[in-house]
Amino acid sequence: MNSEETLKILVVDDDPAITRTICSFLKLSGYQCNDESDPLVALRRAQDDDYHLIITDLVMPNLDGLEMVREL
């Protein structure tokens, strides 16, 4: 990553209000941010796209945060 590249972050939490809030703060700080409230959709999204950082909740329905990280 060069110094001019914007960090791309994926925020995953089953509460959409939390993901939107975190992404809003990250975008204000100059980061590119995507949010996802469904961990299974987030997993596919992360596998299809390159993210520098993934911020995830640990306890979510269908797939918890640790399982998602293991899959990635």
mmCIF file as Biopython writes it, N, C-alpha, C and O atoms, coordinates in Angstrom:
data_model
#
loop_
_atom_site.group_PDB
_atom_site.id
_atom_site.type_symbol
_atom_site.label_atom_id
_atom_site.label_alt_id
_atom_site.label_comp_id
_atom_site.label_asym_id
_atom_site.label_entity_id
_atom_site.label_seq_id
_atom_site.pdbx_PDB_ins_code
_atom_site.Cartn_x
_atom_site.Cartn_y
_atom_site.Cartn_z
_atom_site.occupancy
_atom_site.B_iso_or_equiv
_atom_site.auth_seq_id
_atom_site.auth_asym_id
_atom_site.pdbx_PDB_model_num
ATOM 1   N N  . MET A ? 1  ? 0.843   -1.174  0.000  1.0 0.0 1  A 1 
ATOM 2   C CA . MET A ? 1  ? 0.000   0.000   0.000  1.0 0.0 1  A 1 
ATOM 3   C C  . MET A ? 1  ? 0.887   1.234   0.000  1.0 0.0 1  A 1 
ATOM 4   O O  . MET A ? 1  ? 1.785   1.361   0.832  1.0 0.0 1  A 1 
ATOM 5   N N  . ASN A ? 2  ? 0.637   2.134   -0.924 1.0 0.0 2  A 1 
ATOM 6   C CA . ASN A ? 2  ? 1.420   3.369   -0.945 1.0 0.0 2  A 1 
ATOM 7   C C  . ASN A ? 2  ? 0.755   4.420   -0.056 1.0 0.0 2  A 1 
ATOM 8   O O  . ASN A ? 2  ? -0.383  4.248   0.379  1.0 0.0 2  A 1 
ATOM 9   N N  . SER A ? 3  ? 1.473   5.499   0.204  1.0 0.0 3  A 1 
ATOM 10  C CA . SER A ? 3  ? 0.987   6.511   1.142  1.0 0.0 3  A 1 
ATOM 11  C C  . SER A ? 3  ? -0.243  7.260   0.627  1.0 0.0 3  A 1 
ATOM 12  O O  . SER A ? 3  ? -0.948  7.894   1.412  1.0 0.0 3  A 1 
ATOM 13  N N  . GLU A ? 4  ? -0.508  7.196   -0.674 1.0 0.0 4  A 1 
ATOM 14  C CA . GLU A ? 4  ? -1.659  7.900   -1.245 1.0 0.0 4  A 1 
ATOM 15  C C  . GLU A ? 4  ? -2.918  7.032   -1.289 1.0 0.0 4  A 1 
ATOM 16  O O  . GLU A ? 4  ? -4.004  7.542   -1.563 1.0 0.0 4  A 1 
ATOM 17  N N  . GLU A ? 5  ? -2.792  5.745   -1.027 1.0 0.0 5  A 1 
ATOM 18  C CA . GLU A ? 5  ? -3.930  4.838   -1.089 1.0 0.0 5  A 1 
ATOM 19  C C  . GLU A ? 5  ? -4.783  4.985   0.175  1.0 0.0 5  A 1 
ATOM 20  O O  . GLU A ? 5  ? -4.256  5.010   1.287  1.0 0.0 5  A 1 
ATOM 21  N N  . THR A ? 6  ? -6.101  5.081   -0.005 1.0 0.0 6  A 1 
ATOM 22  C CA . THR A ? 6  ? -7.020  5.189   1.117  1.0 0.0 6  A 1 
ATOM 23  C C  . THR A ? 6  ? -7.291  3.801   1.683  1.0 0.0 6  A 1 
ATOM 24  O O  . THR A ? 6  ? -7.560  2.855   0.943  1.0 0.0 6  A 1 
ATOM 25  N N  . LEU A ? 7  ? -7.217  3.697   3.001  1.0 0.0 7  A 1 
ATOM 26  C CA . LEU A ? 7  ? -7.515  2.415   3.636  1.0 0.0 7  A 1 
ATOM 27  C C  . LEU A ? 7  ? -8.980  2.063   3.426  1.0 0.0 7  A 1 
ATOM 28  O O  . LEU A ? 7  ? -9.862  2.905   3.595  1.0 0.0 7  A 1 
ATOM 29  N N  . LYS A ? 8  ? -9.227  0.825   3.061  1.0 0.0 8  A 1 
ATOM 30  C CA . LYS A ? 8  ? -10.581 0.330   2.818  1.0 0.0 8  A 1 
ATOM 31  C C  . LYS A ? 8  ? -10.968 -0.587  3.981  1.0 0.0 8  A 1 
ATOM 32  O O  . LYS A ? 8  ? -10.295 -1.581  4.251  1.0 0.0 8  A 1 
ATOM 33  N N  . ILE A ? 9  ? -12.065 -0.236  4.665  1.0 0.0 9  A 1 
ATOM 34  C CA . ILE A ? 9  ? -12.474 -0.930  5.886  1.0 0.0 9  A 1 
ATOM 35  C C  . ILE A ? 9  ? -13.887 -1.469  5.720  1.0 0.0 9  A 1 
ATOM 36  O O  . ILE A ? 9  ? -14.760 -0.805  5.161  1.0 0.0 9  A 1 
ATOM 37  N N  . LEU A ? 10 ? -14.098 -2.688  6.217  1.0 0.0 10 A 1 
ATOM 38  C CA . LEU A ? 10 ? -15.429 -3.299  6.258  1.0 0.0 10 A 1 
ATOM 39  C C  . LEU A ? 10 ? -15.829 -3.433  7.722  1.0 0.0 10 A 1 
ATOM 40  O O  . LEU A ? 10 ? -15.089 -3.998  8.526  1.0 0.0 10 A 1 
ATOM 41  N N  . VAL A ? 11 ? -16.999 -2.911  8.061  1.0 0.0 11 A 1 
ATOM 42  C CA . VAL A ? 11 ? -17.523 -2.990  9.423  1.0 0.0 11 A 1 
ATOM 43  C C  . VAL A ? 11 ? -18.719 -3.933  9.417  1.0 0.0 11 A 1 
ATOM 44  O O  . VAL A ? 11 ? -19.659 -3.759  8.642  1.0 0.0 11 A 1 
ATOM 45  N N  . VAL A ? 12 ? -18.668 -4.941  10.299 1.0 0.0 12 A 1 
ATOM 46  C CA . VAL A ? 12 ? -19.705 -5.974  10.331 1.0 0.0 12 A 1 
ATOM 47  C C  . VAL A ? 12 ? -20.296 -6.058  11.736 1.0 0.0 12 A 1 
ATOM 48  O O  . VAL A ? 12 ? -19.582 -6.276  12.714 1.0 0.0 12 A 1 
ATOM 49  N N  . ASP A ? 13 ? -21.603 -5.884  11.815 1.0 0.0 13 A 1 
ATOM 50  C CA . ASP A ? 13 ? -22.331 -6.025  13.077 1.0 0.0 13 A 1 
ATOM 51  C C  . ASP A ? 13 ? -23.788 -6.271  12.728 1.0 0.0 13 A 1 
ATOM 52  O O  . ASP A ? 13 ? -24.302 -5.709  11.760 1.0 0.0 13 A 1 
ATOM 53  N N  . ASP A ? 14 ? -24.453 -7.105  13.507 1.0 0.0 14 A 1 
ATOM 54  C CA . ASP A ? 14 ? -25.855 -7.401  13.199 1.0 0.0 14 A 1 
ATOM 55  C C  . ASP A ? 14 ? -26.787 -6.236  13.531 1.0 0.0 14 A 1 
ATOM 56  O O  . ASP A ? 14 ? -27.975 -6.291  13.213 1.0 0.0 14 A 1 
ATOM 57  N N  . ASP A ? 15 ? -26.276 -5.201  14.154 1.0 0.0 15 A 1 
ATOM 58  C CA . ASP A ? 15 ? -27.053 -3.990  14.419 1.0 0.0 15 A 1 
ATOM 59  C C  . ASP A ? 15 ? -26.653 -2.920  13.399 1.0 0.0 15 A 1 
ATOM 60  O O  . ASP A ? 15 ? -25.573 -2.340  13.509 1.0 0.0 15 A 1 
ATOM 61  N N  . PRO A ? 16 ? -27.509 -2.654  12.412 1.0 0.0 16 A 1 
ATOM 62  C CA . PRO A ? 16 ? -27.166 -1.694  11.355 1.0 0.0 16 A 1 
ATOM 63  C C  . PRO A ? 16 ? -26.838 -0.299  11.873 1.0 0.0 16 A 1 
ATOM 64  O O  . PRO A ? 16 ? -26.034 0.406   11.262 1.0 0.0 16 A 1 
ATOM 65  N N  . ALA A ? 17 ? -27.436 0.112   12.977 1.0 0.0 17 A 1 
ATOM 66  C CA . ALA A ? 17 ? -27.147 1.441   13.526 1.0 0.0 17 A 1 
ATOM 67  C C  . ALA A ? 17 ? -25.691 1.528   13.967 1.0 0.0 17 A 1 
ATOM 68  O O  . ALA A ? 17 ? -25.067 2.581   13.834 1.0 0.0 17 A 1 
ATOM 69  N N  . ILE A ? 18 ? -25.154 0.454   14.479 1.0 0.0 18 A 1 
ATOM 70  C CA . ILE A ? 18 ? -23.749 0.445   14.913 1.0 0.0 18 A 1 
ATOM 71  C C  . ILE A ? 18 ? -22.829 0.532   13.708 1.0 0.0 18 A 1 
ATOM 72  O O  . ILE A ? 18 ? -21.876 1.311   13.716 1.0 0.0 18 A 1 
ATOM 73  N N  . THR A ? 19 ? -23.098 -0.258  12.668 1.0 0.0 19 A 1 
ATOM 74  C CA . THR A ? 19 ? -22.216 -0.232  11.500 1.0 0.0 19 A 1 
ATOM 75  C C  . THR A ? 19 ? -22.253 1.132   10.815 1.0 0.0 19 A 1 
ATOM 76  O O  . THR A ? 19 ? -21.217 1.636   10.382 1.0 0.0 19 A 1 
ATOM 77  N N  . ARG A ? 20 ? -23.427 1.723   10.715 1.0 0.0 20 A 1 
ATOM 78  C CA . ARG A ? 20 ? -23.541 3.050   10.091 1.0 0.0 20 A 1 
ATOM 79  C C  . ARG A ? 20 ? -22.792 4.108   10.893 1.0 0.0 20 A 1 
ATOM 80  O O  . ARG A ? 20 ? -22.120 4.964   10.318 1.0 0.0 20 A 1 
ATOM 81  N N  . THR A ? 21 ? -22.905 4.052   12.216 1.0 0.0 21 A 1 
ATOM 82  C CA . THR A ? 21 ? -22.235 5.027   13.075 1.0 0.0 21 A 1 
ATOM 83  C C  . THR A ? 21 ? -20.719 4.913   12.955 1.0 0.0 21 A 1 
ATOM 84  O O  . THR A ? 21 ? -20.026 5.917   12.796 1.0 0.0 21 A 1 
ATOM 85  N N  . ILE A ? 22 ? -20.210 3.689   13.033 1.0 0.0 22 A 1 
ATOM 86  C CA . ILE A ? 22 ? -18.763 3.476   12.929 1.0 0.0 22 A 1 
ATOM 87  C C  . ILE A ? 22 ? -18.265 3.938   11.561 1.0 0.0 22 A 1 
ATOM 88  O O  . ILE A ? 22 ? -17.248 4.627   11.471 1.0 0.0 22 A 1 
ATOM 89  N N  . CYS A ? 23 ? -18.970 3.565   10.507 1.0 0.0 23 A 1 
ATOM 90  C CA . CYS A ? 23 ? -18.552 3.977   9.154  1.0 0.0 23 A 1 
ATOM 91  C C  . CYS A ? 23 ? -18.603 5.494   8.991  1.0 0.0 23 A 1 
ATOM 92  O O  . CYS A ? 23 ? -17.748 6.066   8.315  1.0 0.0 23 A 1 
ATOM 93  N N  . SER A ? 24 ? -19.561 6.135   9.582  1.0 0.0 24 A 1 
ATOM 94  C CA . SER A ? 24 ? -19.642 7.605   9.495  1.0 0.0 24 A 1 
ATOM 95  C C  . SER A ? 24 ? -18.395 8.244   10.088 1.0 0.0 24 A 1 
ATOM 96  O O  . SER A ? 24 ? -17.822 9.158   9.496  1.0 0.0 24 A 1 
ATOM 97  N N  . PHE A ? 25 ? -17.977 7.773   11.244 1.0 0.0 25 A 1 
ATOM 98  C CA . PHE A ? 25 ? -16.767 8.312   11.875 1.0 0.0 25 A 1 
ATOM 99  C C  . PHE A ? 25 ? -15.527 8.003   11.043 1.0 0.0 25 A 1 
ATOM 100 O O  . PHE A ? 25 ? -14.653 8.855   10.889 1.0 0.0 25 A 1 
ATOM 101 N N  . LEU A ? 26 ? -15.450 6.796   10.511 1.0 0.0 26 A 1 
ATOM 102 C CA . LEU A ? 26 ? -14.285 6.423   9.704  1.0 0.0 26 A 1 
ATOM 103 C C  . LEU A ? 26 ? -14.209 7.251   8.425  1.0 0.0 26 A 1 
ATOM 104 O O  . LEU A ? 26 ? -13.126 7.673   8.020  1.0 0.0 26 A 1 
ATOM 105 N N  . LYS A ? 27 ? -15.354 7.484   7.791  1.0 0.0 27 A 1 
ATOM 106 C CA . LYS A ? 27 ? -15.375 8.294   6.568  1.0 0.0 27 A 1 
ATOM 107 C C  . LYS A ? 27 ? -14.963 9.731   6.861  1.0 0.0 27 A 1 
ATOM 108 O O  . LYS A ? 27 ? -14.261 10.350  6.061  1.0 0.0 27 A 1 
ATOM 109 N N  . LEU A ? 28 ? -15.394 10.267  8.000  1.0 0.0 28 A 1 
ATOM 110 C CA . LEU A ? 28 ? -14.981 11.620  8.386  1.0 0.0 28 A 1 
ATOM 111 C C  . LEU A ? 28 ? -13.468 11.698  8.592  1.0 0.0 28 A 1 
ATOM 112 O O  . LEU A ? 28 ? -12.864 12.759  8.432  1.0 0.0 28 A 1 
ATOM 113 N N  . SER A ? 29 ? -12.867 10.563  8.947  1.0 0.0 29 A 1 
ATOM 114 C CA . SER A ? 29 ? -11.416 10.504  9.166  1.0 0.0 29 A 1 
ATOM 115 C C  . SER A ? 29 ? -10.652 10.203  7.879  1.0 0.0 29 A 1 
ATOM 116 O O  . SER A ? 29 ? -9.427  10.084  7.893  1.0 0.0 29 A 1 
ATOM 117 N N  . GLY A ? 30 ? -11.385 10.080  6.757  1.0 0.0 30 A 1 
ATOM 118 C CA . GLY A ? 30 ? -10.732 9.910   5.469  1.0 0.0 30 A 1 
ATOM 119 C C  . GLY A ? 30 ? -10.605 8.477   4.979  1.0 0.0 30 A 1 
ATOM 120 O O  . GLY A ? 30 ? -9.953  8.230   3.965  1.0 0.0 30 A 1 
ATOM 121 N N  . TYR A ? 31 ? -11.210 7.540   5.674  1.0 0.0 31 A 1 
ATOM 122 C CA . TYR A ? 31 ? -11.155 6.142   5.245  1.0 0.0 31 A 1 
ATOM 123 C C  . TYR A ? 31 ? -12.323 5.813   4.323  1.0 0.0 31 A 1 
ATOM 124 O O  . TYR A ? 31 ? -13.377 6.446   4.382  1.0 0.0 31 A 1 
ATOM 125 N N  . GLN A ? 32 ? -12.120 4.825   3.481  1.0 0.0 32 A 1 
ATOM 126 C CA . GLN A ? 32 ? -13.210 4.283   2.675  1.0 0.0 32 A 1 
ATOM 127 C C  . GLN A ? 32 ? -13.833 3.183   3.519  1.0 0.0 32 A 1 
ATOM 128 O O  . GLN A ? 32 ? -13.120 2.297   3.991  1.0 0.0 32 A 1 
ATOM 129 N N  . CYS A ? 33 ? -15.131 3.217   3.718  1.0 0.0 33 A 1 
ATOM 130 C CA . CYS A ? 33 ? -15.765 2.268   4.637  1.0 0.0 33 A 1 
ATOM 131 C C  . CYS A ? 33 ? -17.047 1.698   4.033  1.0 0.0 33 A 1 
ATOM 132 O O  . CYS A ? 33 ? -17.855 2.419   3.449  1.0 0.0 33 A 1 
ATOM 133 N N  . ASN A ? 34 ? -17.207 0.399   4.190  1.0 0.0 34 A 1 
ATOM 134 C CA . ASN A ? 34 ? -18.454 -0.283  3.834  1.0 0.0 34 A 1 
ATOM 135 C C  . ASN A ? 34 ? -18.982 -0.961  5.091  1.0 0.0 34 A 1 
ATOM 136 O O  . ASN A ? 34 ? -18.214 -1.453  5.918  1.0 0.0 34 A 1 
ATOM 137 N N  . ASP A ? 35 ? -20.300 -0.978  5.220  1.0 0.0 35 A 1 
ATOM 138 C CA . ASP A ? 35 ? -20.892 -1.634  6.386  1.0 0.0 35 A 1 
ATOM 139 C C  . ASP A ? 35 ? -21.812 -2.750  5.941  1.0 0.0 35 A 1 
ATOM 140 O O  . ASP A ? 35 ? -22.413 -2.694  4.868  1.0 0.0 35 A 1 
ATOM 141 N N  . GLU A ? 36 ? -21.911 -3.766  6.785  1.0 0.0 36 A 1 
ATOM 142 C CA . GLU A ? 36 ? -22.767 -4.909  6.492  1.0 0.0 36 A 1 
ATOM 143 C C  . GLU A ? 36 ? -23.326 -5.452  7.802  1.0 0.0 36 A 1 
ATOM 144 O O  . GLU A ? 36 ? -22.586 -5.638  8.769  1.0 0.0 36 A 1 
ATOM 145 N N  . SER A ? 37 ? -24.644 -5.707  7.832  1.0 0.0 37 A 1 
ATOM 146 C CA . SER A ? 37 ? -25.274 -6.224  9.048  1.0 0.0 37 A 1 
ATOM 147 C C  . SER A ? 37 ? -25.501 -7.735  9.002  1.0 0.0 37 A 1 
ATOM 148 O O  . SER A ? 37 ? -25.824 -8.340  10.024 1.0 0.0 37 A 1 
ATOM 149 N N  . ASP A ? 38 ? -25.337 -8.340  7.848  1.0 0.0 38 A 1 
ATOM 150 C CA . ASP A ? 38 ? -25.470 -9.794  7.721  1.0 0.0 38 A 1 
ATOM 151 C C  . ASP A ? 38 ? -24.070 -10.393 7.584  1.0 0.0 38 A 1 
ATOM 152 O O  . ASP A ? 38 ? -23.386 -10.133 6.595  1.0 0.0 38 A 1 
ATOM 153 N N  . PRO A ? 39 ? -23.636 -11.190 8.563  1.0 0.0 39 A 1 
ATOM 154 C CA . PRO A ? 39 ? -22.268 -11.709 8.518  1.0 0.0 39 A 1 
ATOM 155 C C  . PRO A ? 39 ? -21.992 -12.629 7.327  1.0 0.0 39 A 1 
ATOM 156 O O  . PRO A ? 39 ? -20.857 -12.693 6.855  1.0 0.0 39 A 1 
ATOM 157 N N  . LEU A ? 40 ? -23.001 -13.335 6.838  1.0 0.0 40 A 1 
ATOM 158 C CA . LEU A ? 40 ? -22.795 -14.199 5.674  1.0 0.0 40 A 1 
ATOM 159 C C  . LEU A ? 40 ? -22.572 -13.372 4.413  1.0 0.0 40 A 1 
ATOM 160 O O  . LEU A ? 40 ? -21.739 -13.719 3.576  1.0 0.0 40 A 1 
ATOM 161 N N  . VAL A ? 41 ? -23.306 -12.295 4.281  1.0 0.0 41 A 1 
ATOM 162 C CA . VAL A ? 41 ? -23.106 -11.382 3.148  1.0 0.0 41 A 1 
ATOM 163 C C  . VAL A ? 41 ? -21.744 -10.701 3.281  1.0 0.0 41 A 1 
ATOM 164 O O  . VAL A ? 41 ? -21.037 -10.524 2.289  1.0 0.0 41 A 1 
ATOM 165 N N  . ALA A ? 42 ? -21.383 -10.326 4.490  1.0 0.0 42 A 1 
ATOM 166 C CA . ALA A ? 42 ? -20.081 -9.693  4.725  1.0 0.0 42 A 1 
ATOM 167 C C  . ALA A ? 42 ? -18.943 -10.633 4.351  1.0 0.0 42 A 1 
ATOM 168 O O  . ALA A ? 42 ? -17.942 -10.200 3.780  1.0 0.0 42 A 1 
ATOM 169 N N  . LEU A ? 43 ? -19.088 -11.901 4.663  1.0 0.0 43 A 1 
ATOM 170 C CA . LEU A ? 43 ? -18.057 -12.885 4.323  1.0 0.0 43 A 1 
ATOM 171 C C  . LEU A ? 43 ? -17.866 -12.947 2.814  1.0 0.0 43 A 1 
ATOM 172 O O  . LEU A ? 43 ? -16.733 -12.916 2.334  1.0 0.0 43 A 1 
ATOM 173 N N  . ARG A ? 44 ? -18.949 -13.033 2.068  1.0 0.0 44 A 1 
ATOM 174 C CA . ARG A ? 44 ? -18.853 -13.057 0.600  1.0 0.0 44 A 1 
ATOM 175 C C  . ARG A ? 44 ? -18.249 -11.760 0.072  1.0 0.0 44 A 1 
ATOM 176 O O  . ARG A ? 44 ? -17.418 -11.772 -0.836 1.0 0.0 44 A 1 
ATOM 177 N N  . ARG A ? 45 ? -18.672 -10.653 0.647  1.0 0.0 45 A 1 
ATOM 178 C CA . ARG A ? 45 ? -18.163 -9.351  0.220  1.0 0.0 45 A 1 
ATOM 179 C C  . ARG A ? 45 ? -16.652 -9.266  0.462  1.0 0.0 45 A 1 
ATOM 180 O O  . ARG A ? 45 ? -15.912 -8.772  -0.388 1.0 0.0 45 A 1 
ATOM 181 N N  . ALA A ? 46 ? -16.205 -9.742  1.607  1.0 0.0 46 A 1 
ATOM 182 C CA . ALA A ? 46 ? -14.778 -9.695  1.947  1.0 0.0 46 A 1 
ATOM 183 C C  . ALA A ? 46 ? -13.964 -10.644 1.074  1.0 0.0 46 A 1 
ATOM 184 O O  . ALA A ? 46 ? -12.795 -10.381 0.795  1.0 0.0 46 A 1 
ATOM 185 N N  . GLN A ? 47 ? -14.570 -11.737 0.646  1.0 0.0 47 A 1 
ATOM 186 C CA . GLN A ? 47 ? -13.871 -12.673 -0.227 1.0 0.0 47 A 1 
ATOM 187 C C  . GLN A ? 47 ? -13.781 -12.145 -1.655 1.0 0.0 47 A 1 
ATOM 188 O O  . GLN A ? 47 ? -12.860 -12.493 -2.394 1.0 0.0 47 A 1 
ATOM 189 N N  . ASP A ? 48 ? -14.733 -11.308 -2.038 1.0 0.0 48 A 1 
ATOM 190 C CA . ASP A ? 48 ? -14.776 -10.771 -3.401 1.0 0.0 48 A 1 
ATOM 191 C C  . ASP A ? 48 ? -14.014 -9.458  -3.563 1.0 0.0 48 A 1 
ATOM 192 O O  . ASP A ? 48 ? -13.715 -9.051  -4.686 1.0 0.0 48 A 1 
ATOM 193 N N  . ASP A ? 49 ? -13.702 -8.802  -2.469 1.0 0.0 49 A 1 
ATOM 194 C CA . ASP A ? 49 ? -13.079 -7.487  -2.529 1.0 0.0 49 A 1 
ATOM 195 C C  . ASP A ? 49 ? -11.901 -7.446  -1.555 1.0 0.0 49 A 1 
ATOM 196 O O  . ASP A ? 49 ? -11.850 -8.229  -0.607 1.0 0.0 49 A 1 
ATOM 197 N N  . ASP A ? 50 ? -10.974 -6.552  -1.784 1.0 0.0 50 A 1 
ATOM 198 C CA . ASP A ? 50 ? -9.804  -6.428  -0.919 1.0 0.0 50 A 1 
ATOM 199 C C  . ASP A ? 50 ? -10.036 -5.342  0.127  1.0 0.0 50 A 1 
ATOM 200 O O  . ASP A ? 50 ? -10.231 -4.175  -0.215 1.0 0.0 50 A 1 
ATOM 201 N N  . TYR A ? 51 ? -10.015 -5.724  1.385  1.0 0.0 51 A 1 
ATOM 202 C CA . TYR A ? 51 ? -10.130 -4.781  2.493  1.0 0.0 51 A 1 
ATOM 203 C C  . TYR A ? 51 ? -8.821  -4.789  3.265  1.0 0.0 51 A 1 
ATOM 204 O O  . TYR A ? 51 ? -8.184  -5.830  3.424  1.0 0.0 51 A 1 
ATOM 205 N N  . HIS A ? 52 ? -8.432  -3.624  3.739  1.0 0.0 52 A 1 
ATOM 206 C CA . HIS A ? 52 ? -7.228  -3.513  4.557  1.0 0.0 52 A 1 
ATOM 207 C C  . HIS A ? 52 ? -7.524  -3.904  5.996  1.0 0.0 52 A 1 
ATOM 208 O O  . HIS A ? 52 ? -6.643  -4.378  6.715  1.0 0.0 52 A 1 
ATOM 209 N N  . LEU A ? 53 ? -8.769  -3.702  6.411  1.0 0.0 53 A 1 
ATOM 210 C CA . LEU A ? 53 ? -9.161  -3.953  7.796  1.0 0.0 53 A 1 
ATOM 211 C C  . LEU A ? 53 ? -10.624 -4.359  7.836  1.0 0.0 53 A 1 
ATOM 212 O O  . LEU A ? 53 ? -11.454 -3.806  7.114  1.0 0.0 53 A 1 
ATOM 213 N N  . ILE A ? 54 ? -10.933 -5.333  8.689  1.0 0.0 54 A 1 
ATOM 214 C CA . ILE A ? 54 ? -12.327 -5.716  8.938  1.0 0.0 54 A 1 
ATOM 215 C C  . ILE A ? 54 ? -12.570 -5.585  10.427 1.0 0.0 54 A 1 
ATOM 216 O O  . ILE A ? 54 ? -11.861 -6.180  11.240 1.0 0.0 54 A 1 
ATOM 217 N N  . ILE A ? 55 ? -13.580 -4.798  10.780 1.0 0.0 55 A 1 
ATOM 218 C CA . ILE A ? 55 ? -13.994 -4.634  12.172 1.0 0.0 55 A 1 
ATOM 219 C C  . ILE A ? 55 ? -15.300 -5.404  12.320 1.0 0.0 55 A 1 
ATOM 220 O O  . ILE A ? 55 ? -16.268 -5.121  11.615 1.0 0.0 55 A 1 
ATOM 221 N N  . THR A ? 56 ? -15.334 -6.373  13.230 1.0 0.0 56 A 1 
ATOM 222 C CA . THR A ? 56 ? -16.512 -7.220  13.339 1.0 0.0 56 A 1 
ATOM 223 C C  . THR A ? 56 ? -16.940 -7.425  14.787 1.0 0.0 56 A 1 
ATOM 224 O O  . THR A ? 56 ? -16.121 -7.458  15.706 1.0 0.0 56 A 1 
ATOM 225 N N  . ASP A ? 57 ? -18.227 -7.560  14.952 1.0 0.0 57 A 1 
ATOM 226 C CA . ASP A ? 57 ? -18.810 -7.957  16.216 1.0 0.0 57 A 1 
ATOM 227 C C  . ASP A ? 57 ? -18.465 -9.433  16.425 1.0 0.0 57 A 1 
ATOM 228 O O  . ASP A ? 57 ? -18.253 -10.154 15.449 1.0 0.0 57 A 1 
ATOM 229 N N  . LEU A ? 58 ? -18.405 -9.890  17.657 1.0 0.0 58 A 1 
ATOM 230 C CA . LEU A ? 58 ? -18.130 -11.299 17.902 1.0 0.0 58 A 1 
ATOM 231 C C  . LEU A ? 58 ? -19.396 -12.144 17.898 1.0 0.0 58 A 1 
ATOM 232 O O  . LEU A ? 58 ? -19.401 -13.254 17.366 1.0 0.0 58 A 1 
ATOM 233 N N  . VAL A ? 59 ? -20.468 -11.626 18.487 1.0 0.0 59 A 1 
ATOM 234 C CA . VAL A ? 59 ? -21.700 -12.400 18.620 1.0 0.0 59 A 1 
ATOM 235 C C  . VAL A ? 59 ? -22.725 -11.902 17.606 1.0 0.0 59 A 1 
ATOM 236 O O  . VAL A ? 59 ? -23.272 -10.807 17.731 1.0 0.0 59 A 1 
ATOM 237 N N  . MET A ? 60 ? -22.970 -12.751 16.584 1.0 0.0 60 A 1 
ATOM 238 C CA . MET A ? 60 ? -23.948 -12.423 15.546 1.0 0.0 60 A 1 
ATOM 239 C C  . MET A ? 60 ? -24.672 -13.708 15.156 1.0 0.0 60 A 1 
ATOM 240 O O  . MET A ? 60 ? -24.126 -14.797 15.333 1.0 0.0 60 A 1 
ATOM 241 N N  . PRO A ? 61 ? -25.883 -13.601 14.631 1.0 0.0 61 A 1 
ATOM 242 C CA . PRO A ? 61 ? -26.598 -14.788 14.188 1.0 0.0 61 A 1 
ATOM 243 C C  . PRO A ? 61 ? -25.978 -15.370 12.910 1.0 0.0 61 A 1 
ATOM 244 O O  . PRO A ? 61 ? -25.383 -14.643 12.115 1.0 0.0 61 A 1 
ATOM 245 N N  . ASN A ? 62 ? -26.119 -16.648 12.728 1.0 0.0 62 A 1 
ATOM 246 C CA . ASN A ? 62 ? -25.684 -17.399 11.539 1.0 0.0 62 A 1 
ATOM 247 C C  . ASN A ? 62 ? -24.177 -17.613 11.468 1.0 0.0 62 A 1 
ATOM 248 O O  . ASN A ? 62 ? -23.732 -18.690 11.072 1.0 0.0 62 A 1 
ATOM 249 N N  . LEU A ? 63 ? -23.391 -16.625 11.836 1.0 0.0 63 A 1 
ATOM 250 C CA . LEU A ? 63 ? -21.935 -16.729 11.741 1.0 0.0 63 A 1 
ATOM 251 C C  . LEU A ? 63 ? -21.340 -15.707 12.697 1.0 0.0 63 A 1 
ATOM 252 O O  . LEU A ? 63 ? -21.570 -14.507 12.550 1.0 0.0 63 A 1 
ATOM 253 N N  . ASP A ? 64 ? -20.567 -16.186 13.689 1.0 0.0 64 A 1 
ATOM 254 C CA . ASP A ? 64 ? -19.997 -15.201 14.610 1.0 0.0 64 A 1 
ATOM 255 C C  . ASP A ? 64 ? -18.710 -14.616 14.035 1.0 0.0 64 A 1 
ATOM 256 O O  . ASP A ? 64 ? -18.164 -15.129 13.058 1.0 0.0 64 A 1 
ATOM 257 N N  . GLY A ? 65 ? -18.242 -13.555 14.644 1.0 0.0 65 A 1 
ATOM 258 C CA . GLY A ? 65 ? -17.088 -12.830 14.134 1.0 0.0 65 A 1 
ATOM 259 C C  . GLY A ? 65 ? -15.829 -13.682 14.028 1.0 0.0 65 A 1 
ATOM 260 O O  . GLY A ? 65 ? -15.081 -13.556 13.059 1.0 0.0 65 A 1 
ATOM 261 N N  . LEU A ? 66 ? -15.582 -14.551 15.016 1.0 0.0 66 A 1 
ATOM 262 C CA . LEU A ? 66 ? -14.395 -15.410 14.959 1.0 0.0 66 A 1 
ATOM 263 C C  . LEU A ? 66 ? -14.478 -16.420 13.820 1.0 0.0 66 A 1 
ATOM 264 O O  . LEU A ? 66 ? -13.485 -16.677 13.141 1.0 0.0 66 A 1 
ATOM 265 N N  . GLU A ? 67 ? -15.651 -16.985 13.613 1.0 0.0 67 A 1 
ATOM 266 C CA . GLU A ? 67 ? -15.831 -17.920 12.480 1.0 0.0 67 A 1 
ATOM 267 C C  . GLU A ? 67 ? -15.595 -17.201 11.159 1.0 0.0 67 A 1 
ATOM 268 O O  . GLU A ? 67 ? -14.983 -17.751 10.244 1.0 0.0 67 A 1 
ATOM 269 N N  . MET A ? 68 ? -16.085 -15.970 11.066 1.0 0.0 68 A 1 
ATOM 270 C CA . MET A ? 68 ? -15.902 -15.211 9.837  1.0 0.0 68 A 1 
ATOM 271 C C  . MET A ? 68 ? -14.411 -14.976 9.574  1.0 0.0 68 A 1 
ATOM 272 O O  . MET A ? 68 ? -13.938 -15.143 8.450  1.0 0.0 68 A 1 
ATOM 273 N N  . VAL A ? 69 ? -13.685 -14.591 10.610 1.0 0.0 69 A 1 
ATOM 274 C CA . VAL A ? 69 ? -12.243 -14.355 10.453 1.0 0.0 69 A 1 
ATOM 275 C C  . VAL A ? 69 ? -11.522 -15.644 10.073 1.0 0.0 69 A 1 
ATOM 276 O O  . VAL A ? 69 ? -10.616 -15.621 9.240  1.0 0.0 69 A 1 
ATOM 277 N N  . ARG A ? 70 ? -11.910 -16.755 10.666 1.0 0.0 70 A 1 
ATOM 278 C CA . ARG A ? 70 ? -11.298 -18.037 10.309 1.0 0.0 70 A 1 
ATOM 279 C C  . ARG A ? 70 ? -11.539 -18.383 8.827  1.0 0.0 70 A 1 
ATOM 280 O O  . ARG A ? 70 ? -10.650 -18.893 8.147  1.0 0.0 70 A 1 
ATOM 281 N N  . GLU A ? 71 ? -12.745 -18.098 8.349  1.0 0.0 71 A 1 
ATOM 282 C CA . GLU A ? 71 ? -13.074 -18.360 6.946  1.0 0.0 71 A 1 
ATOM 283 C C  . GLU A ? 71 ? -12.230 -17.502 5.995  1.0 0.0 71 A 1 
ATOM 284 O O  . GLU A ? 71 ? -11.818 -17.952 4.926  1.0 0.0 71 A 1 
ATOM 285 N N  . LEU A ? 72 ? -11.989 -16.275 6.408  1.0 0.0 72 A 1 
ATOM 286 C CA . LEU A ? 72 ? -11.217 -15.372 5.567  1.0 0.0 72 A 1 
ATOM 287 C C  . LEU A ? 72 ? -9.765  -15.764 5.542  1.0 0.0 72 A 1 
ATOM 288 O O  . LEU A ? 72 ? -8.959  -15.110 4.880  1.0 0.0 72 A 1 
#
